[in-house]
Amino acid sequence: MNARVKHVELHADDDGLNPGDVMLKLENVSLSFGGVKAISDISFDILKGEIRAIIGPNGAGKTSMLNVINGFYHPQQGVITFRGQARSRMQPYEAAASGIARTFQNVALFKGMSTLDNIMSGRTLKMNKNFFWQVLNIGPARNEEIEHRLKVEEIIDFLEIQHIRKTPVGKLPYGLQKRVELGRALAMEPDLLLLDEPMAGMNLEEKEDMSRFILDVNSQMGTTIALIEHDMGVVMDISDRVVVLDYGRKIGDGTPQDVKNNQDVIDAYLGVSH
Amino acid sequence: MEATGVTAGGKPVTFPQYLLLNAKRFAARPAMRFKDYGIWQSWNWSEQRDEIRDLALGLKAMGLAEGERIAIVGSNRPRLYWAFCAAQSLKAIPVPVYADSVAEEMAHVLNNAGVRFAVVQDQEQVDKLLSMTAEIPQLTDIIFDEPRGLRDYDRTHLHDFGSVQDRGRDAARANPSAVADWEAGIRASDGSEISAILYTSGTTGRSKGVMLTAAASVKAAEDTAAFDNMSERDEVLAYLPLAWVGDHYLNYAQGYVVGLCMSCPESPDTVAQNLREIGPTFYFAPPRVFESLLTSVMIRMEDASRPKKWLFEHYLKVAKAHGEKILEGRPVPLSGRISYFIGDKLMYGPLRNVLGFTRIRTAYTAGEAIGPDLFSFFRSLGINLKQLYGQTEAFLYVTCQKDGDVRPDTVGPAAPDVEIRITESGEVQFRSPGMFSGYYGDEDKTKETMTPDGWVMTGDAGIFDAHGHLKIIDRAKDVGKLTTGALYAPKYIENKLKFFPNIKEAVAFGDGRDFVAVFLNIDLTAVGNWAERNNISYASYQELANLPQVYDIMAGHIDKVNKDLAAEPMMAGAQIKRFLVLHKELEADDGELTRTQKVRRGFIAERYAPLIEALYNGAAEQFIETDMTFEDGRKGVIRATVKLMDAKVHPAAKLLPEAAE
């Protein structure tokens, strides 16, 4: 680190919660599409400062769960409480404004834009000056831009992607695109970061890098993380608590060790003779 | 030059003395640049002195004493370079260690040097050292530059670089004379102390610690800086391993002596971009860097449009015809000058710019033989590329080429104040100002390397040509004979092979055998590009290397080499009869290459013994199983069936009548 640059700390906003307090709580949540029950009667909570994994076989309802949390789907039943406030039909942009950021299972970046611009787009919600100020690019708007750029540079440094700063993301290998997407989510300085299969399609080295980034985000920025992941080794290594879904039902919840020894979970993963 | 009050006639004899001098004479000139958060930050000489002083006082407060060794591990960063000077200012001895060495290698060096402190870049290095605590009992304190990921580590013996500097500032506040004492301590030195211990790359076995005294190091740097007319207006980009003598000499030693500005890249991945942004005036790169630059230029030209390709090829011919002559100030016809001028505007200039070579006054290459075509290519573009021959034991320079007197196949005459002699056995020996004072803690090895009359044995076989330029043939101990009696110099053959862009590495065998056979490593970039162009799909290096088409390409290359060899009466007997393409790239992590990427012949011969046997027993293919090490130290096994192929041998050239006159 360089003493010259005004050092901007990236961290989650102070929301009055202490580590270990309940940040997000889901009570008896059910979601169905027509006759298909994607999620039935699920309750669990996410504590501030933890890494919470959501696992389960294909079609277990994991991504639906994330979509419910960030307001993309609206459950027919149940109560979702975020920072002590029960919320009704929240829209994704409201979720984003309230400090929830996410990445997607299939990378969803602006392919023609550079890494820098993609991450900068994550700052949109933090920009105070309106469009006209920005077009003029003078005085306050300019200062604001510089300030945001500094935060973005901090993220670029954090994720070690300086060499692709100006490269259009469409040209990047998949593993790096995933990293850029994480960068864009971090640019929002979220309180709660939702990661949908951050390691999908990665080789061992990329997985190790990504695990390190996730742990560093959690420990250095104090960001609470909920992640979906298929790689059991990764999940068991990095998460504090794990919730296990199967056919839209919750079948396990606890520390990685608890979950590993849970008979229902073993059955769901290894199959059971009927 | 201003007197600094040192005993030896007022001229500085240590690097910290030069620091004080530069902080006075070049106070406001930039000394160091580092790209951080996307912006080039810079420190002038007086700021650099303050940073170093704070660190030095902090280290002193922590108990770093005169003569103690302090390890420095990481990539090229300002703070690590400051650690060198800070240690030297206390007469402690900096010991840089290759940042990519695995934990065991690092432990060997740290143990051998007996270090108590280590200044390291980041968590990766901290973890490596912590994992070896039991093996390095005398190491007590680790100071790190980059705090990332280290938040939850026990801080009893782990210190933030900034906090050490804070301690230094506190010490200066508590004791008003601390700063004056520090400067007085620097000025009092007569330069007889050890200035650094640099570990050799270990081409043969474990690496050895080369002790360099301060005054000798300073003298060597002054000599070569004067030789190349370097000044405080020069700029360098420090991107080669910090622990390597070349980086230490060209950037740190020469940098302090002339007061130039050193820039550190943002990260190891951004070197090419940073090179373009900084535009250094003095540049060093091993031949393989120039090789990969040329490869990337050629690959990109393949994708260019037809008119552009034509333009490129046309002006490449012009450059080939006149470029070097113009660079060396030799006579060139006016028409040639005009064509070259146009070419310079249209192609050479922009190309130099893309490569970051626009402002280069002097560029050096060394470490391996450089292909004559490759060498001429860069020179014909107007880049003053020269060769030098050096060793850690010499504190780099043994020979170097003068501007305007440059040849691709020699390494030039002796450097200033260096004496060279060639023994009866053909070995090159030298005496030089920067000559080392011995291997650290290894009297026996020192005696093996230094002759009783004070010359250093290089272990290289060489000859002087008619112009007094030294020509290195091979490692003295590697030169051998075939059973046919023909002279066999493996490196000579390997270098000829490696001049083909498709071949990354070659290892020749033949000493005491019936004929010469080689292992080849394909160049993944070049061959991969060829495969893409020809719609040939492959999933891995191993698969690509094993393709019959690739074997055909290699056979073609070998045929050309054999033709070349056949044309040289001395070497015609050592043509390549059989070859194979290895299923994996030779790696330093597996011990097959040194950290400076030189082939470790003996080790490879042992490891791939079944393949060598197959080369000589005529088998068409051979199964091989080798273990390999991943970057994090885990081991794995790689299995493959490797194909072997015969090569065509050409009759030795009969001396042509005109040549035989």
Interface residues (C-beta under 8 A of the other chain):
Chain A: M1 N2 A3 R4 V5 R149 L150 E153 E154 I156 D157 F158 E160 Q162 H163 R165 E205 E208 R212 L215 D216 S219 Q220
Chain B: F34 K35 D36 Y37 G38 I39 Q41 D145 E146 P147 R148 G149 R151 D152 G162 E266 S267 D269 T270 Q273 E631 D632
